[in-house]
Amino acid sequence: MEITSVESYPIEIPLAEPVSFSNRTIHYRDHAITHIRTDEGLEGVGYSLGYEAAELVAESVESRLEEVLLGEDPRDTTRLWEEMYDGNVQIGRTGLFLRAISTVDIALWDLKAKAADQPLYKLLGGNSDAVPSYASGGYYRDEKGHEGLREEISRYLDEGHDVVKMKVGRRSVPEEEARVAAVRDEIGPDRTLLLDANGVWASTPEGVRACRAFEPYDPYFIEEPVMIDRVETMSQVNDAIDYPVATGELEGTRHDFAALYDGGAAGILQPDATVCGGITEWLRIANYASAHDVPIAPHYNWNLHASLLGAIENGLWVEYFYRDMDVKVFDDVVAEPLAPNDEGMIELPETPGHGVQLDEEALETFKVDK
């Protein structure tokens, strides 16, 4: 089997209204989409969230990675990963270029599973045919007060979730404590509460002060209390509070995750296969974490991450966003998006490949002309 074509392009899906988290406001979601096709008629698809730079990710695939891939066997995922990474290490160790590698690697694994006539989670190990999810939300909108926040969280409970996550950090610590208190009151004492600060606090004292204010409400973890590059600061926050820091959604390869954990910066790791280098590198991270009994709770992309979590033994939860909350909107281009059942479990696709079939008509609607 040989790769005969590589195509990558950006899409932009508008939000109905702007939405904010601690340090940003967004108006649309963009993704880079990569298609890899073979001489046997098989096609693999990969993608990554672009954060307003999806066109640069797509350009990197076609300008730097296509030449590595053409004529190669797509099933040689380890070798091709090394060639893409090592051949561009001066410009691509992390960040935007690693996202480009991620889209390619995900597409290669899609092809590999299709060629084996296996669903991805089975090909990778088949630990479980369904995985637990949590409802992610609690974003900021101008008209949304405590009652609106309560109504949103109540909806997640009605859908069957016992685990919910909310944003924190956009407002003052007393205001944020009141928001967290409202959500804890809404979900009761026996359900699980997760917090996400998106790296908003600038120093150890700021992060510790805020995180300690939330301790009476029994959060299971706080995601990114400080920026991920500040490993020592995050370690100090992690050490100073009585619940763990979780991080990794913006992190790169296994070496970066090892530095995070070895430095005491996190007790829960959150690799995103569309960011860290694809499925090849995601599995390396998960296996490293398993050797240290560290749980994996991947960021976003439930349609893909559900299958990856189903392949490992140290998976915790998959993050899920309801489309009508208008925050994560990639399901608009997925032909048959995955969704939790009434117990919060996501059943894994049994079709060959990673199971994320994209809607060609929808892709054309949102495609950005280069």
C-alpha positions as CSV (number, residue, x, y, z in Angstrom):
1,M,0.0,0.0,0.0
2,E,1.3,3.4,-0.9
3,I,0.3,7.0,-0.1
4,T,-0.7,8.7,-3.4
5,S,-2.0,12.1,-2.2
6,V,-2.0,14.4,0.8
7,E,-4.5,17.3,1.2
8,S,-4.9,19.7,4.0
9,Y,-7.0,22.8,4.4
10,P,-8.7,25.0,7.1
11,I,-12.3,25.2,8.0
12,E,-14.0,27.9,10.1
13,I,-17.3,27.3,12.0
14,P,-18.9,30.5,13.4
15,L,-20.4,30.6,16.9
16,A,-23.9,32.0,17.3
17,E,-22.5,34.5,19.8
18,P,-19.1,35.1,21.4
19,V,-18.1,33.0,24.3
20,S,-15.3,33.6,26.9
21,F,-13.1,31.7,29.2
22,S,-10.6,33.2,31.7
23,N,-8.4,35.0,29.3
24,R,-9.9,35.0,25.8
25,T,-13.1,35.6,23.9
26,I,-13.8,33.7,20.7
27,H,-16.2,34.2,17.8
28,Y,-15.6,31.1,15.7
29,R,-13.8,27.7,15.8
30,D,-11.3,26.8,13.1
31,H,-9.7,23.4,12.4
32,A,-7.1,22.0,10.0
33,I,-8.4,19.0,8.1
34,T,-5.9,16.5,6.5
35,H,-6.8,13.7,4.1
36,I,-4.3,11.0,3.1
37,R,-5.3,8.7,0.2
38,T,-3.7,5.5,-1.0
39,D,-3.4,3.4,-4.2
40,E,-5.8,0.9,-2.7
41,G,-8.6,3.4,-2.5
42,L,-8.5,3.9,1.3
43,E,-8.6,7.3,2.8
44,G,-7.5,8.5,6.3
45,V,-8.6,11.7,8.0
46,G,-6.9,13.8,10.7
47,Y,-7.6,17.2,12.2
48,S,-6.6,19.7,14.8
49,L,-8.2,22.8,16.4
50,G,-6.5,25.8,14.9
51,Y,-7.0,28.6,17.5
52,E,-7.3,31.1,14.6
53,A,-4.3,29.7,12.8
54,A,-5.6,26.5,11.1
55,E,-4.5,27.8,7.7
56,L,-0.9,27.7,9.0
57,V,-1.2,24.1,10.2
58,A,-2.6,23.1,6.8
59,E,0.1,24.9,5.0
60,S,2.7,23.1,7.1
61,V,1.3,19.7,6.1
62,E,1.4,20.4,2.4
63,S,4.7,22.4,2.3
64,R,6.8,20.3,4.7
65,L,5.1,16.9,5.3
66,E,3.6,15.8,2.0
67,E,7.1,15.1,0.5
68,V,7.9,12.8,3.4
69,L,4.7,10.8,2.9
70,L,4.2,10.3,-0.8
71,G,5.0,6.8,-1.9
72,E,5.3,5.5,1.6
73,D,3.3,2.7,3.3
74,P,0.8,4.5,5.7
75,R,1.0,1.6,8.1
76,D,4.6,2.5,9.0
77,T,3.3,4.9,11.6
78,T,6.4,4.8,13.9
79,R,8.9,5.3,11.1
80,L,6.9,8.1,9.4
81,W,6.4,9.9,12.7
82,E,10.1,9.9,13.4
83,E,10.9,11.1,9.8
84,M,8.3,14.0,10.1
85,Y,9.5,15.0,13.5
86,D,13.3,14.5,13.2
87,G,13.3,16.1,9.7
88,N,11.8,19.3,11.0
89,V,13.1,19.4,14.6
90,Q,14.6,22.8,14.1
91,I,11.2,24.4,13.4
92,G,8.7,21.9,14.7
93,R,9.4,20.5,18.2
94,T,6.1,21.7,19.5
95,G,3.2,24.1,18.8
96,L,1.8,24.7,15.4
97,F,4.1,22.3,13.5
98,L,3.4,19.5,15.9
99,R,-0.3,20.0,15.3
100,A,0.5,19.5,11.6
101,I,2.2,16.2,12.4
102,S,-0.7,15.3,14.6
103,T,-3.2,15.7,11.8
104,V,-1.1,13.4,9.6
105,D,-0.5,10.8,12.2
106,I,-4.2,10.6,13.1
107,A,-5.0,10.1,9.4
108,L,-2.3,7.4,9.2
109,W,-3.8,5.5,12.1
110,D,-7.2,5.8,10.5
111,L,-5.8,4.2,7.4
112,K,-3.9,1.6,9.4
113,A,-7.1,0.5,11.2
114,K,-9.1,0.5,8.0
115,A,-6.5,-1.7,6.3
116,A,-6.7,-4.1,9.2
117,D,-10.5,-4.0,9.1
118,Q,-10.5,-3.1,12.8
119,P,-12.0,-0.3,14.9
120,L,-9.1,1.7,16.2
121,Y,-9.6,1.0,19.9
122,K,-9.5,-2.8,19.2
123,L,-6.3,-2.4,17.1
124,L,-4.7,-0.5,19.9
125,G,-5.6,-2.9,22.7
126,G,-9.3,-3.0,23.3
127,N,-9.5,-2.3,27.0
128,S,-13.1,-1.2,27.0
129,D,-16.0,-0.8,24.5
130,A,-17.4,2.2,26.3
131,V,-15.7,5.0,28.3
132,P,-17.0,7.5,30.9
133,S,-17.4,11.2,30.0
134,Y,-17.8,14.5,31.8
135,A,-19.9,17.4,30.7
136,S,-17.7,20.4,30.1
137,G,-19.0,24.0,30.2
138,G,-19.4,26.9,32.6
139,Y,-18.1,29.4,30.1
140,Y,-18.7,33.1,30.4
141,R,-21.3,35.0,28.4
142,D,-22.4,38.6,29.1
143,E,-26.0,37.8,30.0
144,K,-25.1,34.6,32.0
145,G,-25.3,35.0,35.8
146,H,-25.4,32.4,38.6
147,E,-28.9,31.3,37.6
148,G,-27.8,30.8,34.1
149,L,-24.8,28.8,35.3
150,R,-27.0,26.7,37.5
151,E,-29.4,26.0,34.7
152,E,-26.6,24.9,32.4
153,I,-25.2,22.5,35.1
154,S,-28.7,21.2,35.9
155,R,-29.1,20.3,32.2
156,Y,-25.9,18.2,32.4
157,L,-27.2,16.3,35.4
158,D,-30.5,15.7,33.6
159,E,-28.5,14.2,30.7
160,G,-27.0,11.6,33.1
161,H,-23.6,13.1,34.0
162,D,-22.2,12.7,37.5
163,V,-19.0,14.7,36.6
164,V,-19.1,18.3,35.4
165,K,-16.4,20.9,34.6
166,M,-16.7,24.7,34.8
167,K,-14.4,27.6,33.9
168,V,-12.9,29.8,36.5
169,G,-10.5,32.7,36.6
170,R,-12.1,35.5,34.6
171,R,-13.4,37.4,37.6
172,S,-12.1,38.2,41.1
173,V,-11.4,35.4,43.5
174,P,-14.5,36.2,45.7
175,E,-16.7,36.3,42.6
176,E,-15.2,33.0,41.3
177,E,-15.7,31.4,44.7
178,A,-19.4,32.3,44.6
179,R,-19.7,30.7,41.1
180,V,-18.0,27.5,42.3
181,A,-20.2,27.5,45.4
182,A,-23.3,27.8,43.2
183,V,-22.3,24.9,41.1
184,R,-21.4,22.7,44.1
185,D,-24.8,23.5,45.6
186,E,-26.5,22.6,42.3
187,I,-24.8,19.2,41.8
188,G,-24.8,18.2,45.5
189,P,-22.1,16.7,47.6
190,D,-21.8,13.3,45.9
191,R,-21.1,14.3,42.3
192,T,-17.7,15.3,40.9
193,L,-16.7,18.9,40.2
194,L,-13.8,19.9,37.9
195,L,-12.3,23.4,37.5
196,D,-10.5,24.9,34.5
197,A,-8.5,28.2,34.7
198,N,-6.8,28.2,31.3
199,G,-3.5,29.3,32.8
200,V,-4.9,32.7,34.1
201,W,-3.0,33.3,37.3
202,A,0.5,34.8,36.8
203,S,2.3,33.7,40.0
204,T,2.4,31.1,42.7
205,P,0.7,33.4,45.3
206,E,-2.1,34.3,42.9
207,G,-2.7,30.7,41.9
208,V,-2.5,29.3,45.5
209,R,-4.9,32.0,46.8
210,A,-7.5,31.2,44.2
211,C,-7.2,27.5,44.4
212,R,-7.4,27.5,48.2
213,A,-10.6,29.5,48.0
214,F,-12.2,26.7,46.0
215,E,-11.1,23.9,48.5
216,P,-14.3,24.0,50.6
217,Y,-16.2,22.9,47.5
218,D,-14.3,19.7,47.0
219,P,-13.0,20.0,43.4
220,Y,-11.5,16.8,42.0
221,F,-8.9,18.8,40.0
222,I,-8.0,22.3,38.8
223,E,-6.9,22.5,35.2
224,E,-4.0,24.8,34.3
225,P,-4.0,27.3,37.2
226,V,-1.0,28.9,35.6
227,M,0.5,28.8,32.1
228,I,1.8,25.4,31.2
229,D,5.3,26.7,30.5
230,R,5.7,27.8,34.1
231,V,6.4,24.3,35.3
232,E,8.0,25.3,38.6
233,T,5.2,27.7,39.4
234,M,2.6,25.0,38.6
235,S,4.5,22.6,40.8
236,Q,4.4,25.0,43.7
237,V,0.6,25.4,43.2
238,N,0.1,21.7,43.0
239,D,2.1,21.1,46.2
240,A,0.3,23.9,48.1
241,I,-3.4,22.7,47.6
242,D,-5.2,19.7,48.7
243,Y,-6.5,18.6,45.3
244,P,-4.4,17.9,42.2
245,V,-3.5,20.0,39.2
246,A,-4.4,18.6,35.8
247,T,-2.7,19.8,32.6
248,G,-1.4,19.0,29.2
249,E,-3.9,20.2,26.6
250,L,-1.4,22.5,25.0
251,E,1.7,20.4,25.7
252,G,3.9,18.7,23.2
253,T,5.7,15.3,23.1
254,R,6.2,12.6,25.8
255,H,9.4,14.4,26.9
256,D,7.4,17.5,27.9
257,F,4.9,15.4,29.7
258,A,7.6,13.6,31.6
259,A,9.1,17.0,32.6
260,L,5.6,18.1,33.9
261,Y,5.1,15.0,36.0
262,D,8.7,14.5,37.2
263,G,8.7,18.2,38.2
264,G,5.6,17.7,40.4
265,A,3.5,20.0,38.2
266,A,0.5,17.7,37.8
267,G,-1.3,14.6,39.2
268,I,-3.5,14.1,36.1
269,L,-2.3,14.4,32.5
270,Q,-4.4,15.6,29.6
271,P,-2.7,14.9,26.3
272,D,-4.6,15.9,23.2
273,A,-3.8,13.7,20.2
274,T,-4.5,16.6,17.8
275,V,-1.8,18.6,19.6
276,C,0.9,16.3,21.0
277,G,2.0,14.6,17.8
278,G,-1.0,12.4,17.0
279,I,-2.0,8.9,18.2
280,T,1.6,7.6,18.0
281,E,2.8,10.1,20.6
282,W,-0.4,10.1,22.6
283,L,0.1,6.4,23.3
284,R,3.7,6.9,24.4
285,I,2.4,9.6,26.8
286,A,-0.3,7.3,28.1
287,N,2.1,4.4,28.6
288,Y,4.6,6.6,30.4
289,A,1.7,7.8,32.7
290,S,0.6,4.2,33.3
291,A,4.1,3.3,34.5
292,H,3.6,6.0,37.3
293,D,-0.1,5.2,38.0
294,V,-1.1,8.6,36.6
295,P,-4.6,8.9,35.2
296,I,-5.2,10.2,31.6
297,A,-8.1,12.6,31.0
298,P,-7.6,13.9,27.4
299,H,-8.6,17.4,26.3
300,Y,-11.7,17.8,23.9
301,N,-12.1,15.8,20.6
302,W,-14.3,13.1,22.2
303,N,-15.0,11.5,18.8
304,L,-11.3,10.5,18.6
305,H,-10.3,10.4,22.2
306,A,-13.1,8.0,23.3
307,S,-11.4,5.3,21.2
308,L,-8.0,6.1,22.6
309,L,-9.3,6.0,26.1
310,G,-10.9,2.7,25.3
311,A,-7.5,1.2,24.4
312,I,-5.6,2.0,27.7
313,E,-6.0,0.9,31.3
314,N,-5.3,4.3,33.0
315,G,-8.0,6.3,31.3
316,L,-10.1,8.6,33.5
317,W,-12.7,10.5,31.5
318,V,-13.4,11.9,28.0
319,E,-14.3,15.6,27.9
320,Y,-17.7,16.2,26.2
321,F,-19.4,19.5,25.0
322,Y,-23.0,19.7,24.1
323,R,-23.4,21.3,20.7
324,D,-26.3,23.5,21.7
325,M,-24.0,25.2,24.2
326,D,-22.2,26.7,21.2
327,V,-18.7,26.3,22.5
328,K,-17.1,23.4,20.6
329,V,-18.8,23.0,17.2
330,F,-16.7,20.4,15.3
331,D,-19.7,18.0,15.4
332,D,-21.1,20.2,12.6
333,V,-18.8,18.5,10.2
334,V,-18.9,15.0,11.7
335,A,-21.3,12.6,9.9
336,E,-22.2,10.6,13.0
337,P,-20.8,12.3,16.1
338,L,-20.4,10.3,19.3
339,A,-22.5,11.3,22.3
340,P,-22.9,10.0,25.9
341,N,-25.8,7.8,26.9
342,D,-28.0,8.5,29.8
343,E,-25.3,7.3,32.2
344,G,-22.6,9.5,30.8
345,M,-20.9,6.7,29.0
346,I,-19.7,6.9,25.3
347,E,-20.0,3.7,23.4
348,L,-17.1,3.2,21.0
349,P,-17.5,2.9,17.2
350,E,-17.2,-0.5,15.8
351,T,-16.5,0.6,12.2
352,P,-12.9,0.1,10.8
353,G,-10.7,3.1,11.4
354,H,-11.0,5.7,14.1
355,G,-14.7,6.1,13.4
356,V,-14.7,9.9,12.8
357,Q,-16.3,10.1,9.4
358,L,-16.5,13.7,8.2
359,D,-19.5,15.2,6.3
360,E,-18.1,16.2,2.9
361,E,-20.9,18.7,2.2
362,A,-20.5,20.3,5.6
363,L,-16.7,20.5,5.1
364,E,-17.3,22.4,1.8
365,T,-19.6,24.8,3.6
366,F,-17.0,25.8,6.2
367,K,-13.9,25.4,4.0
368,V,-11.6,28.5,3.9
369,D,-10.2,29.3,0.5
370,K,-6.4,29.4,0.6
